[in-house]
Amino acid sequence: IRGDYKFCTNITRPGTDALYHLHKDPSESNNIISEHPKLAAEMKAELLKWIESARNSYQKGDYPGYKKQGVFLRTRKKK
């Protein structure tokens, strides 16, 4: 979420990106990604950067005493 905008995606499935204006569309029924492609791309890049940071923390054991519980979120492999 950035301001009134909310970006949603299923990072393992292409074509699932969505952008909503929460103030004008609280039910999130109108995907406005085509109206704001630059904002959506920026928000997606931020999300992917955060996921990578969280993955690195998980893999490197940044949290003493925490036992890994399975595989961290899987994402689509880059081609």
C-alpha positions, 0 to 999 in steps of 0.5 A: 500500500502506498497512500491510497493505492494498493498493489496486489499480485500472485508472484508465482503466476504471471498476469495477476497484477492489480492496482486499486485506489482504496479511497475511491474503490474500497471493495477493490473491484476496479483494477486500475493498473492500466491507468497507472502502469508506472506506479504499479511497476514501482510498487511491484519492484518494492515488493519483490525487493522486500521479498528478496530481503526477507528470503535472505534473512530466512536463509542466513538465519538472521533470527537466532533460535528460529528453526526454519519451517519449510521452504520460503515463498517460491517465486517464478524463476527468471528466464 
